[in-house]
Amino acid sequence: MPIRVVHIGTGNVGRLALAGLLTNPQFELVGVCVSAKEKIGKDAGELAGLNITTGIEATDSLETVLALQPECAVYCAMGDTRLVEALEDCRSILAAGVNIVGSAPGLLQYPWQVLPDKYFAPIEEAALAGKTSVFITGIDPGFANDLIPLAFAGTCQHIEQVRCSEIADYATYDGATVMFDVMGFGKPLDEVPMLLQPGVLGMAWGTTIRQLAAGLGITVDEITDSYEREPAPKSFDIAAGHIPEGSVAAIRFEIRGLVKGRPVIVVEHTTRLRGDLRPDWPQPAQPGGSYRVEIVGEPSYTVDICPTSRHGDHNHAAIVAAAGRIVNAIPAVVAAPAGIRTALDLPLITGSVVSQ
């Protein structure tokens, strides 16, 4: 029998996750919740970008979709700029007896030693009371820096360092809130955006650092971070909007998990809006963008992950991947013990083979 699912949030990731739900016979979509007024009343098929009519109309009421008594909610609402609200949404969903798989809030990927207990303890309490579980994932933070490095680490006799990198041109990424408000592209260099405020990088990717440390059986003593930015040599436009001359057009940052003062786990991001900016920074393994996992040990590895898609570029492919892992994880999360679940708890999750 298909798993009854409701879907919450139809942005970049949510739209593709919704399409995955509608085209997979393992799931029965019973409701859709949106926040944008212009999406209320629209059919789920239209919101997913599919040429189908499902008869399921979007509502802006979380209570309405939870009343449909689904087994699982796919939660893809914005979490970056509304962390408290997203946590409260998750608490309410879990308390209602509904499991959650989603892309936000990202700090639930592995909150221990990252978030203060007062933020995630209510989530755990609601899950235990509702006998439900929650699994939050994406591509980064997500499988590119939890599943992939741990899979290769399992073949090593010893490990000295694990480094996970995203190297990408974001010019075609059309998420204006993330691009401008969170990351600070197009802003003056003397303006510090949300992502680069003191402690935010270490919190946002601290989930990855702490989860990898747990998987490797080590304790990280301290998390540090650093960043540098590059201005636009002249004005130009990207999918999300306009980049004025002299404003931020490239960012490179690094988050380090230190053990006895040594960086044992490192997450690095190199994000450009033009491929010719800062050629001295790391370059992707394919035009546009890639992910890289480097393990120094015995043996050592360099693993380049190059997402591609028949329907878009590297940015689109990465979002498809994030959505795919969310949807494919639903059966495992529904079957999992109550509580906050992570990649360390779940079995190996695979996709479905399509008959030709």
Backbone hydrogen bonds, N-H to C=O, Kabsch-Sander energy under -0.5 kcal/mol:
donor,donor_aa,acceptor,acceptor_aa,energy
3,I,26,Q,-2.8
5,V,28,E,-2.7
6,V,72,C,-2.0
7,H,31,G,-2.4
8,I,74,V,-3.1
9,G,33,C,-2.6
15,R,11,G,-2.7
16,L,12,N,-0.8
17,A,13,V,-2.4
18,L,14,G,-2.7
19,A,15,R,-1.8
20,G,16,L,-1.9
21,L,17,A,-2.1
22,L,18,L,-2.3
23,T,19,A,-1.3
24,N,21,L,-1.1
27,F,24,N,-1.8
28,E,3,I,-2.9
29,L,27,F,-0.6
30,V,5,V,-2.8
31,G,5,V,-0.8
33,C,7,H,-3.0
34,V,59,T,-2.7
39,K,36,A,-1.7
40,I,36,A,-0.7
40,I,37,K,-0.9
41,G,58,A,-2.6
42,K,39,K,-2.0
44,A,56,I,-2.2
47,L,43,D,-2.1
48,A,44,A,-1.7
49,G,46,E,-1.3
50,L,45,G,-2.7
52,I,50,L,-1.4
57,E,55,G,-0.7
58,A,42,K,-2.4
59,T,32,V,-2.3
62,L,60,D,-0.6
65,V,61,S,-1.4
66,L,62,L,-2.2
67,A,63,E,-1.7
68,L,65,V,-1.0
69,Q,66,L,-1.8
71,E,4,R,-2.2
72,C,4,R,-1.6
73,A,99,N,-2.8
74,V,6,V,-2.8
75,Y,73,A,-0.8
75,Y,101,V,-1.8
76,C,8,I,-3.6
76,C,74,V,-0.8
86,A,82,R,-2.6
87,L,83,L,-2.6
88,E,84,V,-2.1
89,D,85,E,-2.5
90,C,86,A,-2.4
91,R,87,L,-2.4
92,S,88,E,-2.4
93,I,89,D,-2.5
94,L,90,C,-2.6
95,A,91,R,-2.4
96,A,92,S,-1.3
97,G,94,L,-1.9
98,V,93,I,-1.8
99,N,71,E,-2.1
100,I,133,S,-2.6
101,V,73,A,-2.2
102,G,135,F,-2.0
103,S,75,Y,-1.7
104,A,75,Y,-1.1
108,L,105,P,-2.2
109,Q,106,G,-2.0
110,Y,107,L,-0.7
114,V,111,P,-2.3
115,L,111,P,-2.5
119,Y,116,P,-2.2
120,F,116,P,-0.9
121,A,117,D,-3.0
124,E,120,F,-2.1
125,E,121,A,-2.7
126,A,122,P,-2.3
127,A,123,I,-2.2
128,L,124,E,-2.4
129,A,125,E,-2.4
130,G,126,A,-2.7
131,K,127,A,-0.9
132,T,127,A,-2.5
134,V,339,G,-1.9
135,F,100,I,-2.1
137,T,102,G,-2.9
140,D,141,P,-0.8
143,F,138,G,-2.0
144,A,139,I,-1.8
145,N,142,G,-1.7
146,D,143,F,-0.5
148,I,143,F,-2.4
150,L,146,D,-1.6
151,A,147,L,-2.1
152,F,148,I,-1.8
153,A,149,P,-2.4
154,G,150,L,-1.3
155,T,152,F,-1.9
156,C,153,A,-1.6
157,Q,298,E,-3.4
158,H,298,E,-0.9
160,E,296,V,-3.6
161,Q,296,V,-1.6
162,V,264,V,-2.7
163,R,294,E,-3.0
164,C,266,V,-2.8
165,S,292,R,-3.2
166,E,268,E,-2.1
167,I,290,S,-2.7
168,A,270,T,-2.5
169,D,288,G,-2.8
170,Y,168,A,-0.6
170,Y,272,R,-3.2
173,Y,170,Y,-1.6
174,D,172,T,-0.5
176,A,174,D,-1.4
179,M,175,G,-2.7
180,F,176,A,-2.9
181,D,176,A,-0.8
181,D,177,T,-1.0
182,V,177,T,-1.8
183,M,178,V,-2.6
185,F,179,M,-2.3
186,G,248,V,-2.5
187,K,184,G,-1.6
191,E,188,P,-1.8
192,V,190,D,-0.5
194,M,181,D,-1.2
195,L,182,V,-2.7
196,L,193,P,-0.8
197,Q,194,M,-1.4
200,V,197,Q,-2.2
201,L,197,Q,-0.6
203,M,199,G,-1.3
204,A,200,V,-3.4
205,W,201,L,-2.5
207,T,203,M,-0.8
209,I,205,W,-2.1
210,R,206,G,-3.0
211,Q,207,T,-2.2
212,L,208,T,-2.7
213,A,209,I,-2.3
214,A,210,R,-2.3
215,G,211,Q,-2.5
216,L,212,L,-2.2
217,G,213,A,-0.8
217,G,214,A,-0.6
218,I,213,A,-2.6
220,V,218,I,-0.5
221,D,258,L,-2.6
222,E,258,L,-1.2
224,T,256,R,-2.2
226,S,254,E,-1.9
228,E,252,R,-2.3
230,E,250,A,-2.4
232,A,247,S,-2.5
236,F,243,I,-2.1
238,I,241,G,-3.2
239,A,171,A,-3.0
241,G,238,I,-0.9
243,I,236,F,-3.0
246,G,232,A,-2.6
247,S,244,P,-1.9
248,V,187,K,-2.4
249,A,230,E,-3.0
250,A,230,E,-1.1
251,I,271,T,-2.8
252,R,228,E,-2.6
253,F,269,H,-2.1
254,E,226,S,-2.5
255,I,267,V,-2.9
256,R,224,T,-3.2
257,G,265,I,-3.8
258,L,222,E,-3.2
258,L,256,R,-0.7
259,V,262,R,-2.7
262,R,259,V,-1.6
264,V,257,G,-2.1
264,V,262,R,-1.1
265,I,257,G,-1.5
266,V,162,V,-2.7
267,V,255,I,-2.7
268,E,164,C,-2.9
269,H,253,F,-2.8
270,T,166,E,-2.9
271,T,251,I,-3.3
272,R,168,A,-2.3
272,R,270,T,-0.5
273,L,249,A,-1.5
277,L,274,R,-1.5
281,W,278,R,-1.9
289,G,287,P,-0.7
290,S,167,I,-2.3
291,Y,305,I,-2.6
292,R,165,S,-2.7
293,V,303,V,-2.6
294,E,163,R,-3.1
295,I,301,Y,-2.3
296,V,161,Q,-2.8
296,V,294,E,-0.5
297,G,295,I,-0.6
298,E,158,H,-2.3
301,Y,295,I,-2.2
303,V,293,V,-3.1
304,D,302,T,-0.6
305,I,291,Y,-3.4
305,I,303,V,-0.5
306,C,304,D,-0.6
309,S,312,G,-0.7
317,A,313,D,-2.6
318,A,314,H,-2.1
319,I,315,N,-1.8
320,V,316,H,-2.4
321,A,317,A,-2.1
322,A,318,A,-2.2
323,A,319,I,-2.5
324,G,320,V,-2.7
325,R,321,A,-2.2
326,I,322,A,-1.6
327,V,323,A,-2.4
328,N,324,G,-2.7
329,A,325,R,-1.3
330,I,327,V,-1.3
333,V,329,A,-2.3
334,V,330,I,-2.6
335,A,331,P,-1.6
336,A,332,A,-0.7
336,A,333,V,-0.6
339,G,132,T,-2.2
341,R,134,V,-2.9
341,R,339,G,-0.6
345,D,342,T,-1.7
346,L,342,T,-1.4
355,S,353,V,-0.5
